[in-house]
């Protein structure tokens, strides 16, 4: 190491470091060697700031630092910038990478062309990577991806994907929500009644929306929706997959399928296409174009079946209607169980109009309560004696020409 001992200032001056203008330190003084060659560092006696890298960097905040690169600025106290054209504007901010901006206090930005802002005086939020992401929500996080956005509310997380957003466009709270990945997914505060979106999750998929839901969940799929269309606070609404499904009820759920709708509280659609449940605590398990419009009712499958009174059910078939309380249609087509506690077991074009009546066959209309109706009855293996039979049992009498009798 060369020593300055016994060396005159003139002889050593080219190797010394000084301010470029030979003046005392100012708020931000560029340094040079003794020959006037600019060094990529600026310092300040008043603010203890340091700028390393290109002379286009500006470090003007107290105790601020630019670690390197070009065109960067560290303007807030204890702020840090590095890379190309990145800027930490406010106190304790960090901006590193390409054209990143940290605007409010305690904002952290990495990646490229990302912006960390806040409507409050502080941010405490992070963009850890990606491109063209925007975070304007205190205590929130964007991991990576392209053109993702968090705006309004607080404590929200968006991990990645493309053009996903958690945004407070309407009155209401939007906080503690999560989008994992995917594309065009949205979590929004509700349009009406200032309904909040809190603790809701979209794990992935495309074009999924949660609007005004507390604990709403969409694990995946495409163009599914959980919202407050029924103007109630949605609690725990789930659209688990599929496409174009809509859940707009408290604790409603759709697990799969396409173009299904649940508007009844605590109701579910397991799968299928174009099914609709509007009754309370009701469900459709599968099929196409089925409708459940009353409470505690269900359609298990088939197509174009309807359960429209409490505790009614259609199990399968096509174009069947269960329109009596506690009534059911098990199978067949174009059957209608109208009477309370009535049942159609199968066939077609049948109508159970009487209470507690049963129908099986074709084109039958029940005419008596507590009676079974059918077109014909074929009985095999009738006993030929009444011995040991209970009251009401049928038997045939060979001695009387095989006449069918019953036990009184």
PAFI-632373 format. One line per 8 residues: their letters; for each residue x, y, z of N, C-alpha, C. Coordinates in steps of 0.001 Angstrom, whole numbers, plus 500000, padded with zeros to 6 digits. Atoms other than C-alpha are relative to their C-alpha. Layout:
BEGIN
a = X:Y:Z:X:Y:Z:X:Y:Z  ... $
END
This chain:
BEGIN
xxxxxxxx = 500856:498816:500000:500000:500000:500000:500901:501247:500000  499175:498779:500086:501463:503350:498990:499715:500907:501180  500121:499117:498853:502095:505718:501877:500110:501443:499544  499912:498571:500275:501617:509490:501857:501081:500680:500842  498954:499409:499160:504464:509963:504329:501068:500655:499132  498954:499225:500689:506915:512637:503098:499651:500288:498543  500421:499721:501382:504896:513019:499877:499300:501346:499983  500601:498667:500076:504023:516584:498897:498585:499887:499441 $
xxxxxxxx = 501381:500042:500531:500320:517346:498173:499970:500012:498481  500040:499940:501465:501152:518179:494584:500292:498662:499363  499636:501292:500574:502756:514795:494005:498905:498958:500203  501009:501014:499688:499892:512842:495615:498596:500401:499566  501333:499481:500252:496961:514980:494477:499190:499168:498993  500806:500785:500948:495953:512842:491435:499353:498776:500636  500553:501205:499382:495322:509878:493745:499072:500272:501159  500883:499678:498889:493324:511738:496356:498541:500066:499518 $
xxxxxxxx = 501434:499880:500297:489500:511726:496511:499493:501293:500611  500484:498701:499562:487754:515043:496766:498625:500259:499384  501237:499603:500685:484518:516801:495856:500361:500471:498598  499678:499726:501393:484296:517304:492117:500148:501491:499731  499906:498557:500200:483869:521066:492494:500992:500658:500959  498983:499509:499057:486645:521392:495127:499418:500828:501139  500648:499247:498926:484092:522885:497552:499646:499075:501149  500406:500786:498841:482933:521789:500956:498765:499163:499656 $
xxxxxxxx = 501144:500872:500240:480349:518993:501136:498690:500771:500133  501350:499411:499945:476766:520060:500398:499010:498880:500289  501016:501028:499744:473492:518130:500599:500269:498736:499204  499651:501189:500789:474752:515811:497865:501141:500388:499075  498828:499587:500766:478310:516239:496544:500579:498814:499242  499346:501010:500817:479767:514245:493671:501483:499980:500336  498585:500130:499724:483269:512900:494359:500778:499748:498710  499109:500242:501148:486233:512748:491960:501401:499714:500525 $
xxxxxxxx = 498600:500119:499593:489920:511936:491968:500666:501373:499883  499304:498719:500009:492566:514647:492144:500077:500641:498631  499952:499451:501360:492562:515038:488364:498640:500457:499508  501331:499566:500388:488838:515816:488334:499164:498944:499317  500802:501074:500582:487683:512444:487037:498893:499594:500968  501147:500271:499133:484166:511836:488407:499993:498536:500445  500158:501334:499439:483680:508833:490697:498504:499682:500153  501422:500361:499898:480388:506902:490842:499528:499951:501449 $
xxxxxxxx = 500431:499942:498612:479698:507987:494419:499748:501442:500386  500319:498675:499462:478055:510991:496095:499778:499845:501488  500174:500044:498549:478040:511795:499790:499462:501350:500461  500539:498767:499431:476472:514368:502069:500433:500098:501450  499580:499788:498613:477872:515809:505272:498794:500170:500906  501162:499724:499171:474441:516899:506493:499098:498770:500177  501006:501054:499970:472394:513756:505646:500576:498591:500065  499384:501322:499942:474875:510883:505765:499460:499075:498917 $
xxxxxxxx = 500498:500812:501110:473594:509677:502385:501156:499605:499093  498963:500528:500866:475620:507589:499919:499383:499563:498690  500443:500454:501317:475210:507037:496191:501159:499342:499287  499005:500753:500750:477200:504324:494417:499465:499743:498601  500432:500273:501357:477086:503814:490662:500087:501231:499132  499982:498919:500975:476286:506233:487861:499796:501361:500651  500188:498626:499515:476425:509977:488345:498561:500455:499868  501421:499633:500115:472723:510033:487405:499185:499564:501213 $
xxxxxxxx = 500701:500384:498774:471822:508507:490771:499899:501193:500937  500195:498915:499041:470409:510829:493439:499652:499402:501363  500260:500442:498638:470621:510037:497158:499943:501243:500878  500148:498725:499285:469174:513012:499041:499327:499860:501350  500621:500177:498698:467382:511541:502048:501028:499713:501065  499077:500282:498899:469056:511410:505434:500214:498506:500154  499623:501401:499822:470903:508105:505837:499500:499109:498861  500448:500770:501165:469771:507011:502361:501194:499443:499243 $
xxxxxxxx = 498912:500674:500705:471770:504712:500088:499552:499559:498619  500164:500603:501321:472010:503907:496390:501154:499030:499825  498979:501048:500000:473851:500609:496050:500699:499847:498666  499365:500101:501305:474598:500897:492342:498989:500193:498900  500889:499844:501134:473175:501196:488863:499976:501411:499473  500089:498687:500641:471976:504245:486985:498579:500532:500047  501290:499344:500019:469147:506744:487165:499126:499712:501187  500771:500333:498808:468091:505680:490658:499939:501193:500949 $
xxxxxxxx = 500078:498942:498997:466950:507895:493513:499544:499422:501335  500380:500337:498637:466743:507452:497285:499717:501318:500702  500371:498653:499553:464807:510492:498513:499535:500043:501449  500472:500016:498619:463415:509402:501885:501101:499618:500956  498991:500360:499009:465328:508961:505113:500067:498480:500120  499735:501429:499895:466874:505475:505482:499473:499219:498788  500492:500683:501206:465715:504673:501940:501166:499389:499222  498976:500718:500776:467580:502322:499550:499487:499798:498577 $
xxxxxxxx = 500324:500246:501408:467612:502129:495746:501173:499324:499319  498953:500681:500752:469516:500003:493268:499413:499512:498685  500458:500510:501283:469313:498943:489625:499995:501080:498942  500125:499041:501108:468060:501070:486728:498686:500749:500131  501168:499110:499952:465668:504007:487152:498994:499606:501066  500864:500325:498873:464265:502733:490446:500082:501115:501037  500032:498853:499096:463209:505204:493122:499255:499670:501290  500620:500086:498687:462493:505036:496854:499708:501425:500450 $
xxxxxxxx = 500350:498592:499832:460581:508275:497335:499838:500381:501462  500290:499628:498616:459545:508152:500983:500882:499238:500974  499110:500501:498957:461108:507153:504284:499957:498474:500101  499844:501428:499758:462384:503603:504881:499559:499146:498817  500394:500745:501183:461465:502591:501350:501175:499316:499331  498975:500727:500747:463356:500090:499188:499485:499762:498583  500349:500241:501400:463281:500019:495370:501223:499445:499284  498869:500642:500675:465520:497571:493502:499522:499315:498730 $
xxxxxxxx = 500356:500618:501266:465473:496386:489919:499894:501031:498904  500142:499119:501159:464270:498083:486748:498712:500804:500084  501122:499066:500000:462011:501141:486937:498933:499661:501039  500919:500231:498894:460455:500203:490263:499871:501266:500834  500242:498794:499205:458915:502855:492519:499361:499632:501330  500583:500118:498662:458299:502825:496270:499633:501398:500460  500448:498629:499788:456155:505870:497036:499818:500334:501474  500304:499685:498611:455038:505646:500675:500976:499326:500959 $
xxxxxxxx = 499083:500478:498975:456841:504850:503923:499928:498480:500162  499884:501440:499777:458042:501264:504495:499492:499180:498816  500353:500773:501183:457335:500178:500931:501221:499290:499438  498901:500792:500534:459466:497435:499347:499623:499493:498611  500297:500370:501387:459642:496847:495573:501224:499387:499338  498963:500665:500776:461670:494447:493456:499378:499587:498663  500518:500416:501294:461353:493193:489876:500181:501077:498953  499898:499020:501084:460590:495453:486920:498684:500742:499818 $
xxxxxxxx = 501146:499127:500286:458207:498396:486397:498858:499795:500984  501006:500168:498958:456379:497714:489666:499896:501276:500840  500235:498806:499173:454860:500402:491932:499349:499606:501305  500550:500218:498670:454209:500277:495662:499542:501343:500551  500579:498723:499570:451864:503044:496831:499030:499718:501136  501001:500169:498953:449270:503626:499556:499213:501291:500156  500769:498787:499718:446386:506029:500294:500353:500587:501361  499602:499535:498681:447825:506312:503810:501423:500553:499953 $
xxxxxxxx = 498652:499450:499951:451036:507970:504924:501054:498902:500058  499062:501115:499964:452631:504536:505386:499465:498860:499148  500388:501090:500882:452595:501361:503324:500203:498642:500650  499670:501285:499407:454367:498412:504962:499602:498838:499097  500366:501016:500971:453745:496436:501784:501173:499659:499103  498885:500527:500780:455881:494457:499356:499553:499524:498628  500048:500683:501294:456194:493590:495679:501358:499329:499840  498705:500690:499975:458852:490898:495570:500545:499695:498605 $
xxxxxxxx = 499499:500257:501344:459086:490513:491794:498914:500175:498968  500988:499905:501064:457300:490349:488483:500127:501286:499212  499950:498899:500959:456419:493039:485967:498652:500727:499975  501186:499146:500082:453941:495941:485947:498972:499694:501082  500907:500216:498876:452456:495025:489326:499819:501289:500789  500316:498779:499250:450805:497667:491540:499393:499609:501343  500481:500286:498654:450318:497477:495310:499705:501313:500703  500420:498779:499317:448320:500255:496943:499124:499631:501191 $
xxxxxxxx = 500761:500509:498861:447178:498444:500075:500951:499749:501157  499082:500192:498869:448865:498672:503490:500054:498548:500452  499777:501326:499439:450335:495475:504915:499625:498891:499025  500366:500972:501033:449772:493644:501615:501228:499555:499221  498859:500634:500655:451962:491483:499381:499638:499527:498596  500053:500584:501333:452377:490767:495657:501306:499264:499777  498798:500792:500142:454782:487946:494964:500689:500193:498671  499402:499901:501318:455328:488035:491217:498876:500097:498980 $
xxxxxxxx = 501020:499966:501040:453475:487778:487911:500039:501271:499179  500079:498876:500925:452379:490363:485353:498692:500756:500210  501158:499098:499940:450017:493320:485781:498991:499591:501061  500873:500277:498866:448608:492151:489097:499830:501270:500828  500329:498731:499344:446989:494758:491354:499300:499742:501342  500716:499935:498720:446042:495251:495003:499774:501478:500303  500311:498583:499796:444251:498516:495704:498897:500137:501036  500973:499814:498935:442453:499570:498881:500054:498866:500999 $
xxxxxxxx = 500023:501020:498971:441839:497617:502054:501358:499820:500633  498726:500282:499356:444700:495982:503913:500169:498494:500182  499662:501386:499664:446453:492674:504670:499558:499014:498922  500352:500877:501110:445762:491199:501213:501258:499392:499386  498864:500705:500601:448001:488713:499367:499632:499545:498594  500140:500462:501375:448368:488088:495630:501348:499419:499593  498708:500665:500164:451051:485527:494897:500563:500165:498593  499470:499921:501357:451313:485559:491109:498909:499932:498963 $
xxxxxxxx = 500969:500061:501087:449631:485004:487789:500022:501257:499157  500070:498879:500937:448510:487590:485250:498673:500736:500111  501151:499104:499973:446103:490523:485579:498948:499563:501022  500880:500257:498870:444625:489331:488859:499918:501259:500860  500104:498795:499177:443358:491949:491308:499166:499763:501257  500775:499863:498771:442132:492546:494837:499779:501497:500166  500217:498565:500145:440475:495946:494571:498718:500431:500718  501167:499392:499363:438123:498084:496644:499477:501107:499091 $
xxxxxxxx = 500591:499018:500907:436132:499792:493887:498724:500599:500571  501291:499599:499461:432986:500127:495993:500106:500143:501517  499969:499916:498536:432109:500958:499635:500075:498616:500626  499851:501281:499340:432906:498236:502098:501455:499676:500257  498652:500392:499616:435943:496593:503650:500488:498891:499084  499388:501093:500738:438309:494442:501610:501343:499721:500661  498808:500257:499186:440911:492791:503829:500216:498508:500174  499596:501379:499703:442797:489553:504488:499517:499022:498939 $
xxxxxxxx = 500386:500859:501113:442002:488112:501048:501229:499429:499310  498870:500705:500605:444151:485791:498918:499663:499558:498580  500036:500574:501345:444659:485096:495209:501343:499326:499770  498760:500742:500163:447190:482384:494458:500656:500235:498653  499433:499864:501340:447669:482489:490701:498849:500039:499005  501035:499976:501020:445773:482171:487451:500004:501292:499215  500090:498844:500890:444530:484903:485153:498618:500638:500085  501245:499213:499980:441874:487638:485324:499106:499672:501205 $
xxxxxxxx = 500789:500252:498797:440745:486588:488821:499856:501289:500804  500271:498757:499276:439183:489272:491054:499336:499726:501346  500720:499924:498729:438212:489828:494680:499657:501475:500209  500476:498624:499942:436084:492971:495071:499080:500192:501201  501061:499660:499068:434018:494746:497705:498689:500063:499222  501285:500112:500697:430306:494366:496878:499504:501343:499492  500527:498791:500626:428518:496848:494655:498918:500633:500862  501141:499489:499245:425446:497144:496902:500168:499738:501486 $
xxxxxxxx = 500110:500203:498560:424841:497510:500629:501329:500012:500753  498691:499883:499343:428520:498130:501407:500454:498675:500607  499637:501311:499486:429089:494396:501822:501499:499777:499835  498556:500147:499971:432657:493477:502720:500454:498722:499298  499323:501217:500434:435040:490975:501140:501167:499771:500957  499024:500253:498945:437036:489477:504010:500308:498508:500044  499562:501392:499821:439064:486251:504376:499549:499117:498843  500418:500772:501164:438155:485126:500860:501211:499560:499177 $
xxxxxxxx = 498875:500613:500700:440302:483006:498531:499631:499585:498583  500015:500591:501335:440766:482362:494822:501372:499368:499814  498711:500674:500077:443461:479726:494476:500610:500075:498606  499484:499961:501358:443745:479855:490690:498864:500019:499000  501027:500016:501031:441890:479449:487447:500003:501267:499172  500088:498865:500919:440696:482091:484998:498649:500683:500107  501223:499220:500022:438136:484868:485256:499065:499751:501159  500843:500230:498828:436855:483879:488694:499839:501301:500792 $
xxxxxxxx = 500295:498758:499281:435236:486589:490867:499379:499684:501355  500652:499972:498691:434474:486945:494576:499668:501451:500294  500440:498613:499795:432419:490053:495326:499071:500069:501200  500834:499846:498815:431117:490899:498779:499803:498700:500739  500113:501298:499339:431881:487567:500457:500958:499913:501172  499144:500298:498863:433205:486704:503890:500274:498490:500013  499555:501398:500031:435183:483437:503798:499601:499306:498699  500310:500594:501298:434239:482892:500128:501223:499321:499414 $
xxxxxxxx = 498882:500776:500529:436355:480358:498235:499717:499522:498583  500009:500606:501329:437021:479474:494601:501355:499338:499809  498694:500662:500161:439762:476820:494364:500552:500033:498586  499505:500009:501369:439947:476927:490567:498864:500082:499006  501024:499940:501028:438044:476578:487337:500043:501309:499243  500038:498799:500840:436986:479364:484994:498658:500698:500089  501176:499135:500030:434507:482242:485230:498948:499583:501035  500890:500278:498882:433025:481081:488529:499859:501265:500840 $
xxxxxxxx = 500275:498775:499258:431504:483665:490871:499376:499686:501363  500595:500014:498669:430805:483996:494596:499742:501453:500367  500276:498587:499745:428983:487217:495400:498765:500186:500864  501146:499653:499165:426170:489008:497215:498815:500401:499146  501104:499654:500891:423660:489051:494366:498657:499951:500711  501247:500089:499241:420969:488076:496875:499935:501075:501081  499928:498896:499055:421930:491164:498914:500069:499511:501443  499697:500481:498663:423055:489143:501901:501504:499852:500096 $
xxxxxxxx = 498581:500217:499816:426477:488764:503398:500296:498532:499739  499664:501381:500341:427962:485656:501861:501052:499514:500976  499044:500558:499062:429679:483551:504486:500415:498609:499573  499517:501315:500347:431794:480661:503337:499489:499462:498687  500429:500461:501314:430433:480518:499802:501155:499371:499249  498935:500719:500684:432401:478029:497686:499576:499650:498585  500105:500550:501349:432691:477492:493967:501316:499305:499728  498745:500736:499954:435241:474722:493845:500644:499796:498640 $
xxxxxxxx = 499400:500236:501298:435729:474311:490136:498980:500145:498896  500914:499881:501115:434121:474017:486758:500109:501345:499325  499977:498743:500735:433151:477039:484705:498630:500653:500024  501213:499188:500067:430562:479831:484741:499007:499667:501123  500864:500270:498858:429194:478759:488131:499867:501259:500854  500253:498825:499168:427643:481351:490487:499465:499560:501356  500493:500187:498636:427264:481177:494271:499723:501366:500589  500341:498694:499439:425399:484113:495798:499115:499830:501228 $
xxxxxxxx = 500768:500253:498787:424167:482815:499128:500938:499681:501145  499234:500278:498799:425355:482388:502685:500282:498503:500092  499569:501392:499878:427355:479132:502951:499538:499125:498840  500320:500784:501186:426351:478054:499440:501260:499434:499374  498819:500598:500616:428644:475838:497388:499659:499324:498683  500035:500755:501245:429223:474475:493891:501352:499315:499878  498741:500724:499996:431828:471752:493646:500566:499786:498605  499507:500232:501354:432031:471243:489882:498873:500323:499022 $
xxxxxxxx = 501027:499789:501007:430128:471483:486635:500136:501321:499281  499966:498829:500860:429224:474353:484369:498654:500727:500014  501184:499140:500081:426750:477250:484405:498953:499645:501047  500906:500274:498890:425246:476206:487736:499872:501235:500879  500244:498844:499146:423724:478706:490197:499430:499555:501343  500541:500214:498657:423193:478548:493970:499701:501351:500624  500405:498773:499314:421200:481366:495563:499365:499703:501356  500583:500383:498723:419774:479419:498510:501056:499848:501075 $
xxxxxxxx = 499048:500084:498890:421485:479681:501888:500266:498546:500375  499573:501329:499566:423453:476591:502938:499578:498909:499014  500373:500953:501042:422634:474881:499646:501191:499689:499102  498852:500465:500767:424864:472995:497203:499591:499419:498652  500058:500749:501249:425308:471778:493661:501319:499255:499880  498778:500798:500076:427768:468905:493333:500606:500063:498604  499485:499954:501360:428045:469029:489535:498875:500141:498998  501006:499898:501045:426237:469004:486243:500073:501307:499244 $
xxxxxxxx = 500031:498822:500874:425251:471744:483802:498656:500702:500132  501209:499196:500038:422733:474559:484093:499004:499712:501101  500890:500262:498867:421311:473518:487467:499853:501250:500859  500283:498812:499194:419745:476040:489871:499370:499594:501321  500547:500242:498670:419186:475841:493628:499744:501338:500674  500341:498758:499304:417322:478685:495316:499385:499746:501365  500583:500328:498709:415880:476845:498309:501046:499895:501089  499142:500068:498814:417347:476839:501818:500344:498542:500320 $
xxxxxxxx = 499549:501340:499612:419424:473769:502805:499589:498943:498981  500407:500900:501073:418754:472121:499455:501183:499677:499106  498872:500368:500831:420873:470494:496778:499626:499314:498709  500054:500758:501243:421347:469142:493279:501339:499287:499873  498767:500775:500017:423873:466354:492882:500612:499895:498613  499449:500113:501339:424201:466139:489118:498879:500266:499009  501028:499865:501027:422366:466330:485839:500065:501319:499271  500039:498826:500868:421321:469121:483521:498653:500699:500086 $
xxxxxxxx = 501219:499203:500016:418779:471915:483821:499024:499685:501104  500869:500311:498866:417419:470762:487173:499806:501233:500882  500336:498839:499174:415723:473205:489572:499495:499532:501368  500516:500198:498646:415266:473122:493349:499691:501375:500567  500408:498648:499599:413262:476103:494582:499399:500058:501393  500572:499996:498662:412187:475091:498086:501003:499455:500993  499055:500375:498953:413825:474310:501409:500032:498492:500221  499781:501402:499650:415238:470911:502388:499591:499049:498876 $
xxxxxxxx = 500398:500801:501155:414649:469567:498888:501223:499661:499157  498842:500426:500767:416850:467822:496344:499609:499372:498674  500045:500751:501247:417340:466541:492820:501328:499281:499889  498760:500761:500036:419848:463729:492517:500626:499960:498619  499428:500068:501334:420244:463666:488755:498937:500139:498935  500942:499880:501101:418591:463513:485387:500053:501374:499364  500041:498706:500671:417534:466518:483347:498619:500615:500078  501232:499205:499983:414902:469250:483589:499024:499533:501070 $
xxxxxxxx = 500842:500384:498867:413598:467917:486907:499855:501178:500956  500272:498887:499106:412048:470228:489518:499471:499493:501339  500519:500229:498652:411587:469990:493291:499636:501367:500565  500422:498624:499714:409490:472960:494342:499214:500170:501285  500613:499845:498687:407939:472270:497770:500924:499435:501062  499087:500452:498943:409599:471664:501150:500082:498482:500095  499704:501421:499802:411192:468247:501647:499591:499143:498805  500316:500765:501207:410458:467197:498067:501291:499549:499322 $
xxxxxxxx = 498803:500545:500632:412799:465175:495886:499686:499359:498662  500017:500744:501260:413414:463933:492355:501339:499278:499907  498775:500782:499959:415931:461115:492090:500665:499868:498637  499402:500155:501319:416398:460751:488352:498908:500201:498955  500967:499885:501067:414708:460815:484995:500032:501344:499316  500050:498783:500809:413602:463688:482804:498645:500674:500121  501221:499173:499984:411045:466496:483143:499025:499556:501074  500840:500368:498870:409740:465205:486464:499867:501168:500966 $
xxxxxxxx = 500259:498921:499055:408191:467506:489086:499532:499411:501320  500453:500340:498658:407928:466980:492828:499442:501279:500620  500663:498750:499624:405344:469590:493847:499151:499883:501239  500689:500147:498729:403991:468292:497124:500997:499906:501126  499104:500106:498854:405509:468565:500563:500283:498530:500312  499564:501367:499711:407491:465397:501371:499680:499037:498853  500294:500846:501160:406709:464102:497864:501286:499650:499269  498807:500394:500731:409111:462335:495518:499652:499317:498689 $
xxxxxxxx = 500048:500739:501260:409633:461066:491981:501324:499254:499895  498775:500790:499988:412094:458197:491759:500653:499905:498629  499423:500159:501337:412520:457898:487979:498906:500266:498967  500973:499834:501065:410808:458079:484619:500062:501361:499359  500032:498739:500731:409746:461047:482521:498607:500614:500043  501253:499239:500035:407064:463747:482654:499014:499551:501071  500829:500364:498856:405775:462600:486030:499877:501179:500951  500225:498884:499075:404326:464923:488677:499400:499485:501302 $
xxxxxxxx = 500490:500360:498670:403973:464221:492417:499496:501257:500680  500604:498763:499512:401523:466855:493616:499534:499871:501447  500509:500176:498652:399954:465404:496747:501097:499900:501027  499025:500102:498922:401767:465714:500060:500259:498530:500325  499571:501361:499660:403724:462575:500952:499728:499001:498871  500257:500899:501129:403005:461148:497482:501312:499596:499327  498789:500523:500649:405469:459081:495440:499655:499419:498637  500062:500660:501305:405861:458189:491784:501278:499193:499858 $
xxxxxxxx = 498862:500916:499995:408112:455157:491464:500676:499902:498632  499410:500055:501323:408670:455333:487714:498937:500066:498930  500937:499914:501111:407103:455278:484311:499977:501386:499396  500095:498702:500646:405865:458287:482380:498567:500523:499994  501286:499305:500104:403049:460815:482217:499061:499651:501146  500803:500312:498818:401872:459925:485721:499846:501248:500869  500252:498884:499093:400379:462280:488292:499455:499460:501323  500454:500398:498665:400118:461617:492037:499380:501224:500658 $
xxxxxxxx = 500685:498796:499527:397488:464167:493015:499458:499863:501413  500565:500227:498671:396264:462591:496237:501105:499827:501030  499009:500124:498939:398090:462743:499552:500261:498531:500311  499601:501349:499610:399997:459615:500571:499685:498955:498941  500271:500944:501079:399358:458025:497171:501291:499609:499309  498865:500470:500758:401776:455983:495117:499594:499620:498596  500327:500270:501401:401952:455575:491336:501196:499350:499333  498989:500572:500876:403864:453345:488955:499326:499542:498714 $
xxxxxxxx = 500582:500423:501271:403131:452867:485272:500041:501115:498981  500042:499033:501098:402058:455068:482372:498640:500673:499917  501227:499246:500192:399439:457816:482105:499002:499865:501128  500892:500224:498860:398005:457279:485588:499869:501283:500816  500251:498927:499047:396407:459932:487821:499389:499384:501248  500513:500603:498768:395899:458925:491439:498644:500600:500351  501359:499574:499679:392299:459063:492677:499611:499684:501436  500313:500347:498620:392530:457919:496269:501243:500200:500859 $
xxxxxxxx = 498906:499838:499052:394679:458865:499233:500347:498662:500626  499520:501216:499330:396729:456188:500974:499758:498769:499142  500205:501120:500916:396490:453971:497881:501084:499995:498946  499028:500153:501066:398864:452578:495278:499278:499794:498683  500649:500050:501304:397953:453045:491603:500977:499469:498951  499181:500507:501098:399247:451102:488623:499091:499526:498878  500806:500443:501133:398083:449950:485208:499552:498548:500162  500290:501423:499847:398234:446209:485812:500890:499442:501088 $
xxxxxxxx = 499197:500681:498989:399460:443826:488488:500162:498549:499595  499699:501407:500244:401126:440507:487806:500656:499460:501260  499509:500571:498749:401615:438378:490894:500404:498553:499747  499526:501380:500146:403661:435161:490917:500238:499389:501367  499697:500785:498802:404166:432436:493517:499075:500319:501166  500973:499845:498920:400961:433137:495443:499842:498674:500729  500257:501256:499275:400422:430602:498203:498614:499459:499662  501281:500656:500320:397620:428076:497585:499189:499694:501234 $
xxxxxxxx = 500736:500195:498757:396491:428139:501184:500199:501221:500877  499888:498853:499091:395811:430764:503794:500672:499641:501304  499411:500457:498739:397460:428717:506501:501286:500766:500306  498816:499292:499544:399983:430775:508423:500161:501398:499447  499870:498661:500583:399365:433973:506447:499408:501045:500948  500539:498943:499147:398834:437280:508268:498755:500629:499363  501180:499295:500503:395710:439381:507890:500389:500942:498871  499745:499153:501153:395573:441107:504530:500819:499342:498924 $
xxxxxxxx = 499193:500703:500999:397795:438582:502728:499096:499364:498941  500745:500585:501117:396657:437237:499329:500413:498552:499774  499737:501386:500338:396367:433582:498280:498976:499565:498965  501004:500488:500948:394586:431533:495629:499484:498653:500470  500701:501191:499521:392091:428755:496266:499806:499047:498839  500158:500961:501098:392518:425748:493901:498629:499350:499981  501320:500651:499934:389237:424274:495135:498906:500883:499429  501009:499058:500528:387379:427391:493978:500383:500500:498616 $
xxxxxxxx = 499614:499587:501358:388911:427500:490514:501088:501049:499978  498853:499085:499908:392053:429358:491574:499601:501469:500199  500413:498634:499676:390136:432392:492789:500981:500598:501020  499090:499304:499079:392399:434908:494485:499202:500547:501188  500674:499558:498784:391413:435609:498061:501017:500717:500908  499079:499417:499052:392841:437526:500985:499562:499598:501394  500266:500389:498631:393083:436794:504654:499354:501178:500747  500680:498916:499284:390563:438894:506668:500835:500495:501198 $
END
